[in-house]
Amino acid sequence: MMEEEELEFVEELEAVLQLTPDVQLAIEQVFPSQDPLDRADFNAVEYINTLFPTEQVSIVSFTSVVSGLSYKRLDDNIRTVVRGQTNVGQDGRQVKEITRDIKQLDHAKRHLTTSITTLNHLHMLAGGVDSLEAMTRRRQYGEVANLLQGVMNVLEHFHKYMGIPQIRQLSERVKAAQTELGQQILADFEEAFPSQGTKRPGGPSNVLRDACLVANILDPRIKQEIIKKFIKQHLSEYLVLFQENQDVAWLDKIDRRYAWIKRQLVDYEEKYGRMFPREWYMTERIAVEFCHVTRTELAKIMRTRAKEIEVKLLLFAIQRTTNFEGFLAKRFSGCTLTDGTLKKLECPPPSTNPFLEDEPAPEMEELTMEKGDLDQPKKPKAPDNPFHGIVSKCFEPHLYVYIESQDKNLGELIDRFVADFKAQGPPKPNTEEGGAVLPSCADLFVYYKKCMVQCSQLSTGEPMIALTTIFQKYLREYAWKILSGNLPKTTSSSGGLTISSLLKEKEGSEVAKFTLEELCLICGILSTAEYCLATTQQLEEKLKEKVDVSLIERINLTGEMDTFSTVISSSIQLLVQDLDAACDPALTAMSKMQWQNVEHVGDQSPYVTSVILHIKQNVPIIRDNLASTRKYFTQFCIKFANSFIPKFITHLFKCKPISMVGAEQLLLDTHSLKMVLLDLPSIGSQVVRKAPASYTKIVVKGMTRAEMILKVVMAPHEPLVVFVDNYIKLLTDCNTETFQKILDMKGLKRSEQSSMLELLRQRLPTPPSGPEGSSSLSLLAPTPEQESSRIRKLEKLIKKRL
């Protein structure tokens, strides 16, 4: 069964492999071969029988036959590959030859195109040069303008052919034509607008208008020469009318200069506006040249007649000049000032400086500024005027006249402030709306603002530094003469803090207090000093904005701000001293009482009532008049607490001997004072506010120490160890000096105190080193600053008495 299937498969395969005679013939032609194996009628049986005719030969030569067949097939394969590679090389050479031919054709085509284009350009150039020369002779500038640009563009294509004589000759003819055109156009303008004489031409010429178009293409020097000659001729009349020896040339008639040029600009636009190309900006160039000439002429005449320049005349001339510069900025872009390139003027970002405001045009006589202006939100500064200073710069050398005038005016202003204060007296008390700033300070800064605006419009250089020096001078004078000079004195003919009351306290002595008007005046001066301090800082910032960048470091008003800070400190110190001195008699009375004879504890003692009365009288007035400056009211409260509490403890130590009941009464009084002091910032006010934490901490710490002292006094001193340990526990700042004062308050004898002091020394912990160790004594006595202040005041009082 299997054999039958195999035979059928072989037959089918042979049927498939049978090729037609035509196909077989084509294969033999393409692949010729003598190998029997490649024949179409190949018979395998016959071929094998040929190789192995007998059994003996088959066995012997089988291996060699097989090897021969293998080598033969391998040789055939190698031969086929080599022949294939040879054919590939031949094919490649054929392709390369074809590609080379194509490239040669491309080069030939390109060269031919270039040659044709060049010939066309040469034809255009030759014809254009001939036409250009003919048109130049006939002054056909309109046609020349169009033709010349084309000829120059065509000539650019022949730069690499300049070695050819004919091309070089054409190039030279073009240059000669340009030179001739330039000379001819200049001659035409000279004839139309002669530089000699004042005769004006009748009107514009179409020939000259076309000549300007040609000049745009020629050497830029031709255009510049045309502009220069035309402007010079146009302003020749101005130089004659406003010569230095003419009456109209002086500053008082400066308006006539600007009126003249305005008329000339209108006349130019009507007659010559279309003659010159728009991109020449001839109107602006005429105006700019007028400004340069005017600046030179004004500088010359002012040097000659410098003694005749008065501040009003100077300001008048500057005002009119800056107005004219503003007129130019509205009409022209300023592009001719930067060689044809106008820099973009950007608006600076808004400033938070409260001294900054939108400043109007420099109307010198009408510049005013209200006090509220300093506190209004300000607009961004407008873009700079490109024409600013183009004429007004000539006034800068003479600004010393203005500076000297402002020095004189400010001196008179300060004197008027002093006289007005003396005539009107101190301001009326105002406990409802708060202490008001003195009107004179607002007037001073209004004048400062006016001067700064004026000067910055004249110059941002050295004159601004000179004006700043004047400002500094009169800021100090205002602080000394108006503020410090009008502070109430602490001594007077009717009484007050005399030398004896400062050196020793007399029993029952009364200290004169400031009146209601004097308290209000002190608060007003304090508020004014604060306003001046803040506004001076704003003034410094504004001056730095106005002055040149190189001079900013020379603007420094720190010293003047320190002066106003000193006035503020002095005012607060006066308020503290007044209330402190008012409480002194009560504390003296406390220390003189016979505390060992007190038999029962009652209500608060009379001296406490007296202290509270003085506090309730002074503090509400001070608070209401410092409503606008609450931070300084807080400083007043803190300074009073730092002054009163140590003084109270000092007088407390003077209360000796004290009985147990007396100590209890003093403890009750101390607690009453503590509660009053804690309530001091809002005492007598309908609106109760929580006292600042910094103030509350001082009161609690100081008055708690006073209470602890009294508790130690109340404690029995037997046994000694318990008493000493209780002292160390209650007073964290314990020391032998305080301990001995407590023992004196208890009325113990010196012999009893010695053993107790020795025991204390043994049980005291080692005191900490550094500033913490000394800080606990800060409430025992006045600080070095307070002591120094008291010594200075004593010296002043002694000098006055002498």
Disulfide bonds with the S-S distance in Angstrom:
none
